[in-house]
Amino acid sequence: MAYPYQTQGFTLDNSGRRIVVDPVTRIEGHMRCEVNIDSNNVITNAVSTGTMWRGLEVILKGRDPRDAWAFVERICGVCTGTHALTSIRAVENALGIAIPDNANCIRNMMQATLHVHDHLVHFYHLHALDWVDVVAALKADPHQTSAIAQSLSAWPLSSPGYFRDLQNRLKRFIESGQLGPFRNGYWGHPAMKLPPEANLLAVAHYLEALDFQNELVKIQTGFGGKNPHPNWLVGGVPCAINLDETGAVGAVNMERLNLVRARG
């Protein structure tokens, strides 16, 4: 017997075609979508539900609590660090551990950076291209795209020449067939409503945001040793601020110190 699925006023049943996508991996598996489709392949009803439990607790059974952060952190490469910090704080609360003030400041800086980084990644790299026709950007007028960009902000990368160069770069991608992250999109679909100039501007922002990512993760790298999945430690942080440190971490520290000096 088929029972209807009731939620928030919608009813899904098995009387017609029913499609279930679970998990929706585009958003890392936190969602389940179900739809009813009629004989004309038109969706007649749809329900989406959040599925927040992913079984991390089961993975941690029988393990050393001090190692929990290393396992839960690796469930996701986007929100990297959040699960680790949460598990570490849970262990510290359970054991009554008070961490040094400086360690708490470093943790907060790492988490705040991740928060900004997460918004950037979600909007530009996980979400924005659902609304952007990348191939249609080849039809854009670089001068009109520049006018749109300059009407929005004083961002320096907004000249007609900049968008023309980007358009040529995008054309080489498409003609070579090596689309990379732009592969398998619904290019040309009538649901894509943006004009070509807006599409070109959005593609430019998508690519620029990749460079922003590279800057933002330097703080995670400086304190946590790497990104994604920086190192953490129950009771404190794994590394102290050391301006004389060699390698990538030292270079980042010196760059930031020189920036502060220049502005001072």
C-alpha positions, -999 to +999 in steps of 0.1 A: +000+000+000+013+034-009+009+061+018+010+098+009+039+118+023+025+148+042+046+179+050+037+216+052+005+213+033+019+193+003+011+157-004+033+134-024+021+099-033+029+070-056-001+073-079+020+089-107+056+092-114+076+101-083+113+111-083+134+112-052+169+128-051+185+120-017+210+133-010+212+165-031+250+164-034+252+199-049+248+212-014+270+185+002+241+161+010+220+181+035+188+179+015+163+154+001+140+165-027+108+146-039+086+155-068+054+141-085+055+144-123+025+141-147+024+124-181+038+156-197+068+156-174+056+186-155+062+187-118+028+188-100+041+188-065+074+191-048+088+188-013+123+194+000+134+184+035+166+189+054+186+159+065+211+172+090+222+139+106+251+124+088+263+097+112+294+114+125+286+102+160+288+066+148+322+071+134+335+085+167+324+055+188+352+039+207+378+065+196+401+087+217+382+120+224+414+139+216+412+126+180+376+134+174+383+167+156+405+150+130+377+127+119+347+150+119+365+178+102+370+157+071+333+152+065+334+184+044+360+204+025+339+236+025+330+241+062+364+227+071+373+234+107+338+241+120+331+205+130+366+202+144+363+232+166+328+221+178+341+187+188+371+201+206+350+225+226+327+196+235+356+176+248+370+206+268+336+213+283+332+177+293+366+177+310+364+212+324+394+224+304+400+262+302+422+273+273+445+303+273+431+336+261+455+338+232+445+303+220+409+314+221+417+345+200+435+324+174+406+299+172+382+328+168+403+343+140+405+310+122+367+305+126+359+341+115+380+337+084+363+304+076+329+321+080+338+347+054+354+321+031+323+299+034+300+327+022+323+334-007+324+297-018+287+291-013+276+322-033+300+323-061+312+287-066+283+265-053+253+286-061+258+315-086+262+294-117+227+280-113+215+314-126+243+321-151+246+310-187+284+308-191+283+302-229+259+331-235+286+354-220+304+351-253+276+372-269+281+400-244+292+435-253+323+443-231+314+480-231+279+474-218+292+449-193+317+475-181+289+500-177+269+476-156+299+469-134+308+505-129+272+514-120+273+489-091+307+498-075+341+514-080+358+480-083+389+486-105+385+454-126+357+468-146+371+482-178+358+472-213+393+458-220+392+436-189+359+421-199+371+416-235+402+397-223+380+376-201+356+369-229+385+358-251+398+335-223+363+320-219+361+315-256+393+295-256+379+273-228+347+266-247+363+260-281+389+236-266+362+215-249+381+218-216+354+236-196+366+225-162+341+238-136+318+250-164+312+215-178+277+200-178+258+232-173+224+239-186+237+265-211+211+278-234+182+267-213+152+291-215+151+294-178+184+313-179+170+348-179+201+370-175+212+391-205+247+382-219+263+412-203+252+401-168+264+366-176+298+379-185+300+400-153+289+370-132+316+348-148+342+375-140+332+375-104+332+337-102+369+337-114+379+366-092+364+349-062+389+320-067+417+344-061+400+358-030+398+322-017+435+319-020+440+350+002+414+340+028+428+306+035+463+320+044+450+327+079+439+291+083+473+280+069+492+303+092+476+290+124+465+256+114+493+245+091+471+239+060+438+243+044+414+226+040+413+206+072+437+227+094+452+212+125+435+217+159+443+207+195+423+199+226+434+224+253+448+251+229+461+255+194+487+236+175+510+265+167+519+299+182+524+331+162+560+332+151+572+359+128+605+342+123+591+309+111+603+297+077+583+284+048+548+295+038+536+303+073+566+327+079+560+344+045+523+350+054+532+364+088+558+388+074+535+399+046+508+408+072+533+425+095+547+447+067+511+456+057+504+468+093+536+488+094+528+505+061+494+515+073+507+526+107 
